[in-house]
């Protein structure tokens, strides 16, 4: 979801990095056999390998660490998934806008970037159940004195930025229909528009804003709205029609949800106590 100083991913745009990570499981002969079987059953493009498209620019959810290796909540969860399925995990890091098209063109088996399962997206890809919760908020210039209401920003002449192609952009358009919504391919650029006064506000997830403020104090702040713009969940996206993989993902995520695995990884990466982990959708 798109680099600013708060993110440890240095490059933006059409940079493609392929990182292979082997999920540990048993002896080599048994692991190879189970990997191939799992791949055949799940419709993976390459037997024994789960290829995942990501945009590693969103610490602490997904980013490149100081050794230029994938890290964060999503990466930890994907490693657990690969271990559960008995397959090798390969991560492709590319621009956010290339993820769904890449999935459609079968560049990878799965997209892990906290996507909201909107009706429009469901026309072209399939989704797992939710794996990560997030809260959408409004960023404004530091010290902004505009009334902290949606109506105050929903005005002609007001420009609101968002990550291009994200659920935040869609949310901005529906929440502020009278304002001008401007999408940017990088979230850092969207926030810089606000910090420099070229835009009045930006819609994004609260954890991304917190990271930006931590790295860039005095530039922007969270608008003190009476309630968040939206509370939603991100899901994994897979190639359209691959119901076998969706079923396997849902089974894995239900197990992680009910045994506290999701909460533990959220606590580790977001530094939020496990007992404060937002309630996840029911159905497990």
C-alpha positions in Angstrom: 0.0 0.0 0.0 3.5 3.1 -1.3 9.4 5.9 -0.2 9.4 8.0 2.7 12.0 8.2 5.5 9.8 6.1 7.7 10.0 3.2 5.4 13.1 1.2 5.1 12.4 0.2 1.5 14.5 2.7 -0.5 13.2 2.4 -4.0 9.8 3.3 -5.4 8.2 2.3 -8.7 9.0 -0.5 -11.0 11.7 -2.1 -8.9 11.5 -5.9 -8.8 13.3 -7.8 -6.2 13.0 -11.6 -5.9 13.8 -13.0 -2.5 13.5 -16.7 -1.8 12.9 -18.0 1.7 12.7 -21.7 2.5 10.1 -22.8 4.9 11.6 -25.4 7.3 9.9 -28.8 7.4 11.2 -32.3 8.1 13.9 -34.1 6.1 14.7 -33.0 2.6 13.2 -36.0 0.8 9.9 -35.8 2.7 9.8 -32.0 2.4 10.2 -32.2 -1.4 7.5 -34.8 -1.7 5.0 -32.8 0.5 5.8 -29.6 -1.3 5.1 -31.0 -4.7 1.9 -32.6 -3.5 0.7 -29.4 -1.9 1.5 -27.4 -5.0 -0.4 -29.8 -7.2 -3.4 -29.7 -4.9 -3.4 -25.9 -4.6 -2.9 -24.9 -8.2 0.4 -23.2 -7.6 2.3 -22.0 -10.7 5.4 -23.9 -9.8 5.2 -27.1 -7.8 6.7 -26.7 -4.3 6.8 -22.9 -4.5 4.4 -20.1 -3.4 5.2 -16.9 -5.2 3.9 -13.8 -3.5 3.6 -10.2 -4.8 4.1 -7.5 -2.2 4.9 -3.8 -1.9 7.6 -3.7 0.9 7.2 -0.1 1.9 4.9 -0.3 4.9 6.7 -0.9 8.2 5.8 -2.6 10.5 3.4 -4.6 8.3 5.8 -5.2 5.4 9.2 -3.7 4.5 12.8 -4.3 3.8 15.0 -4.5 6.9 18.5 -3.1 7.4 19.9 -6.2 5.5 17.5 -5.5 2.6 15.4 -8.6 3.5 11.6 -8.8 3.7 10.3 -8.3 7.2 7.1 -7.4 9.1 3.8 -8.8 10.1 2.9 -10.1 6.6 6.2 -11.7 6.1 6.1 -13.5 9.4 2.7 -14.7 8.6 3.7 -15.8 5.1 6.6 -17.8 6.5 4.2 -19.6 8.9 1.9 -20.3 5.9 4.8 -21.7 3.8 5.8 -23.9 6.7 2.2 -25.1 7.1 1.8 -25.9 3.4 5.3 -27.4 3.1 6.4 -25.1 0.3 9.1 -22.6 -0.5 8.2 -18.9 -0.2 9.3 -16.5 -2.9 8.5 -12.7 -2.6 8.4 -10.3 -5.5 8.6 -6.7 -4.4 7.1 -4.2 -6.9 5.0 -1.1 -7.1 1.5 -1.2 -5.5 -0.3 -0.5 -8.8 1.3 -3.6 -10.4 0.1 -6.1 -7.9 -3.4 -7.0 -9.1 -2.4 -6.8 -12.8 0.6 -9.0 -12.0 -1.7 -11.5 -10.2 -4.1 -11.5 -13.2 -1.2 -12.1 -15.6 0.0 -15.0 -13.4 3.3 -13.5 -12.2 2.6 -14.8 -8.7 0.1 -17.0 -6.8 -0.8 -14.6 -4.1 -0.8 -10.9 -3.3 -0.1 -9.9 0.4 -0.5 -6.2 0.9 -3.5 -5.9 3.1 -6.0 -5.5 0.2 -9.6 -4.7 0.9 -11.9 -7.2 -0.9 -13.9 -4.6 -2.7 -16.6 -5.6 -5.3 -14.5 -4.2 -8.1 -11.4 -6.2 -7.1 -13.5 -9.3 -6.7 -14.4 -9.2 -10.3 -10.8 -10.0 -11.3 -9.2 -11.8 -8.3 -10.4 -14.0 -5.4 -9.8 -13.3 -1.7 -9.1 -15.2 1.4 -10.7 -14.3 4.7 -9.2 -11.3 6.6 -5.7 -11.6 8.0 -5.0 -8.0 9.2 -7.1 -5.3 10.7 -6.6 -1.6 10.0 -8.1 1.8 10.8 -8.3 4.5 8.2 -7.7 8.1 9.3 -7.2 11.6 8.0 -3.8 13.2 8.0 -3.6 17.1 8.1 -0.8 19.6 8.3 0.8 19.8 11.7 -1.0 22.5 13.7 -3.9 22.6 11.3 -6.9 24.5 12.8 -9.6 23.3 10.4 -12.7 22.0 12.2 -12.1 18.3 12.9 -15.2 17.1 11.0 -15.7 15.4 7.7 -17.9 18.2 6.5 -15.1 20.7 7.0 -12.9 18.9 4.5 -15.7 17.9 2.1 -15.6 21.2 0.3 -14.9 22.4 -3.2 -11.4 23.7 -3.4 -10.1 21.2 -0.9 -7.6 18.6 -2.2 -7.3 15.3 -0.4 -4.5 12.8 -1.4 -4.3 9.0 -1.1 -2.3 6.1 -2.4 -3.3 5.6 -6.0 -5.4 2.4 -6.5 -5.7 1.8 -2.8 -8.8 1.4 -0.6 -7.8 4.7 0.9 -8.3 6.4 -2.5 -11.8 4.9 -2.8 -12.6 5.9 0.8 -11.5 9.4 0.1 -13.7 9.6 -2.9 -16.8 8.4 -1.0 -16.1 10.3 2.2 -15.3 13.6 0.5 -17.3 13.7 -2.7 -17.2 17.5 -3.0 -13.4 17.7 -2.6 -10.8 16.9 -5.2 -9.1 13.5 -4.5 -5.6 13.1 -5.9 -4.0 9.7 -6.1 -0.2 9.2 -5.9 1.8 6.1 -6.7 3.7 6.4 -3.4 2.1 7.1 0.0 5.1 9.2 1.0 4.4 11.6 -1.9 0.8 11.8 -0.9 1.7 12.9 2.6 4.4 15.3 1.4 1.6 17.2 -0.5 -0.1 17.7 2.8 3.1 18.6 4.7 4.0 21.3 2.1 0.5 22.8 1.9 -0.3 21.6 -1.6 -3.1 19.5 -0.2 -5.3 19.9 2.8 -5.4 16.2 3.9 -4.6 12.6 3.1 -6.5 9.4 3.8 -4.4 6.4 4.9 -4.1 3.7 7.6 -3.3 4.8 11.1 -0.1 2.7 11.4 1.4 4.2 8.2 0.7 7.7 9.5 2.3 6.9 12.8 5.4 5.7 11.1 5.6 8.9 9.0 5.1 11.2 12.0 7.8 9.3 14.0 10.3 9.8 11.2 9.1 13.3 10.2 8.0 15.2 13.3 6.3 18.5 12.8 5.0 17.9 9.3 1.6 16.3 9.6 -0.8 15.0 12.3 -3.9 12.9 12.6 -7.1 14.9 12.4 -9.0 14.6 15.6 -12.2 13.4 13.9 -15.0 12.0 16.2 -14.4 8.5 14.8 -12.1 6.9 12.2 -13.1 7.2 8.6 -13.3 3.4 8.4 -12.3 0.3 10.3 -11.6 -2.6 7.9 -9.6 -5.6 7.2 -7.0 -6.7 4.7 -7.1 -10.1 2.9 -4.9 -12.1 0.7 -5.7 -12.1 -3.1 -5.2 -15.1 -5.4 -5.7 -15.8 -9.0 -9.4 -15.8 -10.0 -10.9 -19.3 -9.8 -8.2 -20.8 -7.6 -10.7 -22.0 -4.9 -8.4 -24.7 -3.7 -5.8 -22.1 -2.6 -8.5 -19.9 -1.1 -9.8 -22.8 1.0 -6.3 -23.7 2.2 -5.6 -20.0 3.1 -8.9 -19.8 5.0 -8.2 -22.9 7.0 -4.7 -21.7 7.9 -6.0 -18.2 8.9 -8.8 -19.6 11.0 -6.2 -21.7 12.9 -4.0 -18.7 13.4 -7.0 -16.6 14.5 -8.4 -19.1 17.0 -5.1 -20.1 18.6 -3.8 -16.5 19.0 -1.2 -16.6 16.2 -2.5 -13.5 14.5 -2.6 -11.6 17.8 0.9 -12.7 18.7 2.4 -11.5 15.3 0.4 -8.2 15.6 1.8 -7.7 19.1 5.3 -8.4 17.9 5.3 -6.2 14.8 2.9 -3.4 15.7 3.9 -3.3 19.4 0.3 -3.5 20.5 -0.6 -5.8 23.4 -2.1 -9.0 22.3 -5.3 -8.4 24.3 -5.8 -5.1 22.3 -5.7 -6.9 19.0 -8.8 -5.8 17.1 -11.6 -8.3 16.9 -11.4 -10.2 13.6 -14.4 -11.3 11.5 -16.2 -14.4 12.8 -16.8 -17.6 10.8 -14.0 -19.9 12.0 
